[in-house]
Amino acid sequence: MLALAQGRTNGQAAKAAGVSGRTILRWLDDPAFQREVADNRTELLRLAVGRLAAASTKAVNALVNALDNERGQARVQAARTLLDACLSLRESLDLEQRLAVLEADEEGRRR
């Protein structure tokens, strides 16, 4: 499950789990398994957002320090990239969580 959540191929996931590729395909037909993979991916994204958020303080400091340094162009680019990634992952995580709530609500209505 984790290998699939991390974006590995079905073959790589099968090898990691010690099962055949056919077994992975069978598991992927199971909606509960699909939800578990999605939940694992959401957790990985949440952890990545946390790490990026913590590192974003350093990125802001690099931007501030680069204002006084003519040779800070590379640091500024790295800081911008890090901040952009942080915002993008945060948006993805928010959308993932909102979608999960909507799916849960819809499943509850069907029952």
C-alpha positions as CSV (number, residue, x, y, z in Angstrom):
1,M,0.0,0.0,0.0
2,L,2.8,2.4,1.0
3,A,4.7,1.7,-2.2
4,L,1.7,2.6,-4.3
5,A,1.0,5.7,-2.2
6,Q,4.6,6.8,-2.8
7,G,4.0,6.6,-6.6
8,R,5.8,3.4,-7.3
9,T,4.7,1.2,-10.2
10,N,2.5,-1.8,-9.7
11,G,5.5,-4.0,-10.3
12,Q,7.6,-2.2,-7.8
13,A,4.8,-2.4,-5.2
14,A,4.3,-6.1,-5.9
15,K,8.0,-6.7,-5.3
16,A,8.0,-4.6,-2.1
17,A,4.9,-6.6,-0.8
18,G,6.3,-9.9,-1.9
19,V,3.3,-10.7,-4.1
20,S,2.7,-11.0,-7.8
21,G,1.7,-8.2,-10.2
22,R,-1.7,-9.9,-10.6
23,T,-2.3,-9.7,-6.9
24,I,-1.6,-5.9,-6.9
25,L,-4.1,-5.5,-9.8
26,R,-6.7,-7.5,-7.8
27,W,-6.1,-5.4,-4.7
28,L,-6.4,-2.2,-6.8
29,D,-10.0,-3.4,-7.8
30,D,-11.0,-3.2,-4.1
31,P,-12.4,0.2,-3.2
32,A,-11.3,-0.2,0.5
33,F,-7.7,-0.8,-0.7
34,Q,-8.0,2.2,-3.0
35,R,-9.1,4.3,0.0
36,E,-6.2,3.0,2.1
37,V,-3.7,3.9,-0.6
38,A,-5.3,7.4,-0.9
39,D,-5.2,7.8,2.9
40,N,-1.6,6.8,3.0
41,R,-0.8,9.3,0.2
42,T,-2.7,12.0,2.1
43,E,-0.6,11.3,5.2
44,L,2.6,11.5,3.2
45,L,1.5,14.8,1.8
46,R,0.6,16.0,5.2
47,L,4.1,15.1,6.5
48,A,5.7,16.8,3.5
49,V,3.7,20.0,4.1
50,G,4.9,20.0,7.7
51,R,8.5,19.6,6.7
52,L,8.2,22.3,4.0
53,A,6.4,24.6,6.4
54,A,9.3,24.2,8.9
55,A,11.8,24.8,6.2
56,S,9.9,27.8,4.9
57,T,11.2,29.9,7.8
58,K,14.7,29.3,6.5
59,A,13.6,30.2,3.0
60,V,12.2,33.5,4.3
61,N,15.4,34.2,6.2
62,A,17.4,33.5,2.9
63,L,15.2,36.0,1.1
64,V,15.7,38.6,3.8
65,N,19.4,38.1,3.9
66,A,19.7,38.1,0.1
67,L,18.2,41.6,0.0
68,D,21.6,42.8,1.4
69,N,23.7,40.5,-0.7
70,E,24.2,41.0,-4.5
71,R,25.3,37.4,-4.9
72,G,22.1,36.0,-3.3
73,Q,20.3,35.2,-6.6
74,A,20.7,31.4,-6.2
75,R,19.5,31.5,-2.6
76,V,16.5,33.7,-3.6
77,Q,15.6,31.2,-6.4
78,A,15.8,28.3,-3.9
79,A,13.7,30.2,-1.4
80,R,11.1,31.0,-4.0
81,T,11.0,27.4,-5.1
82,L,10.6,26.1,-1.6
83,L,7.8,28.6,-0.8
84,D,6.0,27.8,-4.0
85,A,6.2,24.1,-3.2
86,C,5.0,24.6,0.3
87,L,1.9,26.5,-1.0
88,S,1.2,24.0,-3.7
89,L,1.4,21.0,-1.4
90,R,-0.7,22.8,1.2
91,E,-3.4,23.4,-1.4
92,S,-3.3,19.8,-2.5
93,L,-3.6,18.6,1.1
94,D,-6.6,20.9,1.7
95,L,-8.3,19.7,-1.5
96,E,-7.6,16.1,-0.5
97,Q,-9.2,16.6,2.9
98,R,-12.2,18.4,1.5
99,L,-12.8,15.6,-1.0
100,A,-12.5,13.0,1.7
101,V,-15.2,14.8,3.7
102,L,-17.5,15.0,0.6
103,E,-16.9,11.3,-0.2
104,A,-17.7,10.3,3.4
105,D,-20.9,12.4,3.3
106,E,-21.9,10.9,0.1
107,E,-21.3,7.4,1.4
108,G,-23.3,8.2,4.5
109,R,-26.2,9.3,2.4
110,R,-26.2,6.1,0.3
111,R,-26.5,4.0,3.4
